[in-house]
Amino acid sequence: MEDYKKMAEENLLQLQKQEELNNKKLLSLEVVIGYTSTICFMALIFAASFAVTSPVWRVVMILTAAAIFTVGMLYCLRLDHDAGYYECPNCGKKYVPSMKAVVMAPHVGRSRRLRCPYCGKRGFHKKVLSR
């Protein structure tokens, strides 16, 4: 029985480490996608401004740049929503907010100004990788 409890605790710790590692990978992918889409956006806008003389091609390049940037940022927001949890600074509970809350909330780094579903208070809730 004691050996069974020890094995169960080890499995839980291993699952928690695996979840944390998966969340780190998702957040790293978010950074890569964010920078890539931003660089593509800036390069296409620069090319449309200086390299292309035809107004039609300028519009096409600007619309393409806007589409790439928008899709990239939406995918980054989805990854940010799916990876990890947010921790309330007031009550300390960890939760996953709605996608609408993630999109609409102002943020600084990995913290977002959200309303806690448990205590109802607003604050900058920090992103944590595991429960």
C-alpha angles and dihedrals in degrees: 000000000000090000089051092054091048092051091048091052091048090050091050092050091048091050091049092051090048091051091049092049092049091049091050090052091050092050091048089051088050091056093048093049092045095052093042094052091045093050091047090049093051093045093051092047090049091049091047091050100047113010103045122066100180112092092213093056090046091056091046091050093047092049091047090050091050092049093050092048094046095049091045094051093046090052090048090052090051091051091047090052095047099044117079132325139280120243121214112231091211106048100014095230119145121222145155112245124214119272090246091055091050093049096045100040120099112236143194113199107312095343124093130191101241140154113247112237090212106046098016095227124135122231145124103294115202123227113244125185101219141019 
